[in-house]
Amino acid sequence: MTDNLTADERSRLMARIGPKDTKPELIVRRFLHGLGYRYRLHARDLPGRPDIVFRSSRVAVFVHGCYWHRHPDCRFAYTPKSRVDFWTDKFEQNVARDERVSSELEARGWSVVVVWECQAKAGDLAWLPGRIERADIRAADKRD
């Protein structure tokens, strides 16, 4: 697949992609809110600034883009054909950071839930409340 944009146009376009309030994140937030869940957003005091935070149950939810965070076996997690070394290094750093952030949160007693972009866009979120509830039960066991 060839790129129809110049290098400068592509750079400007990619620079506009922000870390908060992405379309997949908004889908997940609406889904959870519709089920009655209440949460906080982008907690600055936690490693990685989780997208959605349930403080009472100590659950951190990350909504990861399949491309940037390398969703295994996902068609959206492709590697560009140009500058392969650059992109491979970039993606490896992202995955390593994700693992480090999850480990830091778990060391602090938090449960980490990852929702992938493709799951959110497909509306495949029926499993999410169960994961949050199980994490809440585990957190309650730790508190007692």
C-alpha positions as CSV (number, residue, x, y, z in Angstrom):
1,M,0.0,0.0,0.0
2,T,1.6,3.3,-1.1
3,D,1.3,6.5,0.9
4,N,-0.6,9.3,-0.9
5,L,0.9,11.9,1.4
6,T,4.3,13.6,1.3
7,A,6.6,13.0,4.3
8,D,5.8,16.4,5.7
9,E,2.1,15.9,5.3
10,R,2.3,12.5,7.0
11,S,4.4,14.0,9.8
12,R,1.9,16.7,10.5
13,L,-1.0,14.2,10.4
14,M,0.7,11.8,12.8
15,A,1.6,14.7,15.2
16,R,-2.0,15.6,15.6
17,I,-2.8,12.2,17.1
18,G,-3.3,12.9,20.8
19,P,-3.0,10.5,23.8
20,K,-6.4,11.3,25.3
21,D,-10.0,11.2,24.3
22,T,-9.4,9.0,21.2
23,K,-12.4,7.5,19.5
24,P,-11.8,3.9,20.9
25,E,-11.5,5.4,24.4
26,L,-14.7,7.3,24.1
27,I,-16.5,4.2,22.9
28,V,-15.3,2.3,26.0
29,R,-16.2,5.2,28.3
30,R,-19.7,5.4,26.9
31,F,-20.1,1.7,27.2
32,L,-19.0,1.6,30.9
33,H,-21.0,4.7,31.8
34,G,-24.1,3.2,30.2
35,L,-23.8,0.2,32.5
36,G,-23.6,2.5,35.5
37,Y,-19.9,2.5,36.1
38,R,-18.4,5.7,37.4
39,Y,-14.7,6.4,37.0
40,R,-11.9,8.9,36.8
41,L,-9.9,9.8,33.7
42,H,-6.1,9.9,33.1
43,A,-4.9,9.8,36.7
44,R,-1.7,11.8,36.8
45,D,-0.6,10.2,40.0
46,L,-0.4,6.7,38.5
47,P,2.2,5.3,36.3
48,G,1.3,5.5,32.6
49,R,-1.7,7.8,33.3
50,P,-4.4,5.1,32.8
51,D,-7.2,6.1,30.5
52,I,-9.9,5.0,32.9
53,V,-9.4,4.5,36.7
54,F,-11.6,2.9,39.3
55,R,-10.0,4.1,42.5
56,S,-12.1,2.2,45.0
57,S,-11.4,-1.2,43.3
58,R,-7.9,-0.2,42.2
59,V,-8.5,-1.1,38.6
60,A,-6.7,0.8,35.8
61,V,-8.0,0.4,32.2
62,F,-5.8,1.2,29.2
63,V,-7.4,1.6,25.8
64,H,-4.5,0.7,23.5
65,G,-4.3,1.4,19.8
66,C,-3.5,-1.8,17.9
67,Y,-1.0,-0.1,15.7
68,W,1.0,1.7,18.3
69,H,0.9,-0.9,21.0
70,R,1.3,-4.0,18.7
71,H,-1.9,-6.0,19.4
72,P,-0.8,-9.6,18.7
73,D,-2.3,-11.1,15.6
74,C,-4.2,-8.0,14.7
75,R,-4.5,-6.8,11.1
76,F,-4.0,-3.2,12.3
77,A,-0.6,-4.0,13.9
78,Y,1.3,-3.8,10.7
79,T,4.8,-2.4,10.2
80,P,5.4,0.3,7.6
81,K,7.5,-0.7,4.7
82,S,9.8,2.4,4.9
83,R,12.2,3.0,7.7
84,V,11.6,-0.5,9.1
85,D,14.4,-0.2,11.7
86,F,13.0,3.0,13.1
87,W,9.5,1.7,13.4
88,T,10.6,-1.7,14.8
89,D,12.6,0.2,17.5
90,K,9.7,2.5,18.2
91,F,7.2,-0.3,18.6
92,E,9.5,-2.3,20.8
93,Q,9.9,0.7,23.1
94,N,6.1,1.2,23.3
95,V,5.6,-2.5,24.2
96,A,8.4,-2.4,26.8
97,R,6.9,0.8,28.3
98,D,3.4,-0.8,28.5
99,E,4.9,-3.9,30.3
100,R,6.9,-1.6,32.7
101,V,3.8,0.5,33.5
102,S,1.6,-2.6,34.1
103,S,4.3,-4.1,36.4
104,E,4.5,-0.8,38.4
105,L,0.8,-0.6,38.8
106,E,0.5,-4.2,39.9
107,A,3.3,-3.7,42.4
108,R,1.2,-0.9,43.9
109,G,-1.7,-3.3,44.2
110,W,-3.6,-2.2,41.1
111,S,-5.2,-4.6,38.5
112,V,-4.6,-3.6,34.9
113,V,-7.1,-4.2,32.1
114,V,-6.2,-3.6,28.5
115,V,-8.9,-2.9,25.9
116,W,-7.7,-3.0,22.3
117,E,-8.8,-0.5,19.7
118,C,-10.2,-3.2,17.4
119,Q,-12.3,-4.6,20.3
120,A,-13.8,-1.2,21.0
121,K,-14.5,-0.3,17.4
122,A,-16.2,-3.7,16.8
123,G,-18.3,-3.3,20.0
124,D,-16.7,-6.4,21.4
125,L,-16.8,-5.2,25.0
126,A,-19.2,-7.7,26.7
127,W,-16.2,-9.2,28.6
128,L,-15.1,-5.9,30.1
129,P,-17.6,-5.6,33.1
130,G,-16.6,-9.2,34.2
131,R,-12.9,-8.3,34.2
132,I,-13.6,-5.2,36.2
133,E,-15.8,-7.0,38.7
134,R,-13.2,-9.8,39.1
135,A,-10.5,-7.2,39.7
136,D,-12.7,-5.5,42.2
137,I,-13.3,-8.8,44.1
138,R,-9.5,-9.5,44.2
139,A,-8.9,-5.9,45.5
140,A,-11.6,-6.4,48.2
141,D,-9.9,-9.7,49.3
142,K,-6.6,-7.8,49.6
143,R,-8.3,-5.0,51.7
144,D,-10.0,-7.5,54.2
